[in-house]
Amino acid sequence: MMASLRAGLAGLLLAAVLAPGCAQRNHGRGGASAIEKGLAAAPRGTLEPDVRTVGGFVEVDAALHARHAPAAAYHTLDPNQCQCLAVSGSSLANLFDRERCVVQASADGCRGRLDHGDCVQLDVLNTAAQEARNRSAADALEHYYHLAEYETKLDLVAGGITDTDGLLADIGRMRQQGMLIPLDETQFARERITLVDQRVQLEAGIERVNGQLWPMLGIERPSPAARIWPATDLVVDTRPIDVEAAVQEAMAGRPELAMLRRLRSSLDTDSLPAAREAMSQVNSLLGNQSEPPCLLSPLGLRTALAKRQAAERELEQRRCQLAEYQRLREQQIADQVRQAAANVETRLRQIALAKEVDAQWDARIEYLSGRSTTGGATFAEVAVARLNSQKAKADLIGHVAEWKIALVRLKEAQGLLAAECPR
């Protein structure tokens, strides 16, 4: 019936598109000239912002803070909590579970029991829910580790602003004492503006991620000031991944693949509707054929023999279709796991390189600090090295967060995130 309805709607839409005069009328409306619409011809002009009413950053920031909520109130969340709360709070998965309840209630009301077709449909819906929970956990953990990145970088930026303020104050005092300072202090003033801009962006990112993460956990945000504190250690593990073992774990652990194997092995005429529904999820053109007219007798009644024969022929084709789709998904998931594992290794290499850069700046600071006591290095050189060191540390933090996210995406490809959270 649904297929017939779709065909009818498609016919109506096609008839509307091909109706005489339709194209001409559309062209007439869309093809009116600019003069007919009242748009005057003009040469190309110039645009520039007018910021004359905008005060300094301190003034603007103070005015905006005065209108905002109270200071942030933090609530701790560890990675396992984040993962499992997202698994249970997955909106799409919970909708699939509701649909399972509808199927159960319908079968109980009509037949008083579940037949084989009902059981297969419940299996398909349960698999869809498990896959959705796996994706929800991965998405939530990605937000979680970005939040850890932003909060950690915020501390570094705050330290850089404090150091720059101290440096500018020292320069100002020395100039007041009549000392000649052979440097351009506006360089550090510009650096401070850059750091403040980074702080603004990080605070905006923290607020954005909090706004997204609370609902993903299935928790109503207690207040606009409520923030999640990511209680994680960010320890880096450099042990290599056994890629082929990870692929085999995915072959065994992905709910979708397990469901396709069960569906193929148990497929019969009762479970054909569930098989059609499963294939329609792959593409809307699959699994939506209508009843062939050959199944109708001259009196308009389906003959039982013709119906059974058609079902047997369809059954054979559906088994082949499911086998082909299973092979396709196994290959796609194996490739996904291999790519995810390669991404983890790439992130580890980036961490190693960022660590070397950070160590070099630390060594440079130590060297310059030793020379400054003997007059061989200026305090400005030390200050520049400290600022560069803070940038290197921020880069290192970013790479560690991306490595953590890459590990999450590997587990997602394997289908392990939902399985690790018993429900």
Secondary structure, 3 states (H helix, E strand, C coil): CHHHHHHHHHHHHHHHHHCCCHHHHHHHHHCCCCCCCCCCCCCCCCCCCCCCCCCCHHHHHHHHHHHCCCCCEEEEECHHHHHHHHHHHCHHHHHHHHHHHHHHHHHHHHCCCCCHHHHHHHHHHHHHHHHHHHHHHHHHHHHHHHHHHHHHHHHHHHHHHHHHHHHHHHHHHHHHCCCCCCCCCHHHHHHHHHHHHHHHHHHHHHHHHHHHHHHHCCCCCCCCCEEEEECCCCCCCCCCCCHHHHHHHHHHHCHHHHHHHHHHHHCCHHHHHHHHHHHHHHCCCCCCCCCCHHHECCCCCECHHHHHHHHHHHHHHHHHHHHHHHHHHHHHHHHHHHHHHHHHHHHHHHHHHHHHHHHHHHHHHHHHHHHHCCCCCCHHHHHHHHHHHHHHHHHHHHHHHHHHHHHHHHHHHHCCCCCCCCC
